[in-house]
Amino acid sequence: MQRNYNRIRNYDTEILALSMDDFQGAGTMIANTRAFFPFLYTTKDSSVPELYDVYNLHGDLVAAPAVFIIDKNGRIAYSYIGIDIADRAPTDEIIDALQKIERG
C-alpha cells in the first residue's frame, strides 16, 4: 500500500490503517511495514472493527484484514474483507474502485 500511496492520494483520498494493537505494537507494525500513512490504533478496543463487521471473523479476536472506501456521501463504495489474516486487497483493485467512484 505504501508503494502506491501517491497513486491512491491522486484520487483525493486518504489511507487510514486501523490496528488493534497498543501504541508500541502499532509502532512495531509501522516500522516493519514501512508504512507512513496515518494509523489509528485502538489498544485492544474492538468497537470500530465491530461496526464494520470485521472483528473476530477468523476466531482470532482481532480485526480481519479489510479495505473500505467511503465515498464523499459517507457510504461504503467498495469493500474487501480478507478470507484469512494474510489476505489483502490487491492495489490494482483498489485503484479500479477509486476510478469508478471518480467517474460516478
Secondary structure, DSSP 8 states (H G I E B T S, - for coil): -GGGHHHHHTTS----EEE-S-HHHHHHHHHHHT--S-EEE-TT--HHHHHTT-BTTTSSSSB--EEEEE-TTS-EEEEEE-SSTT----HHHHHHHHHHHHH-
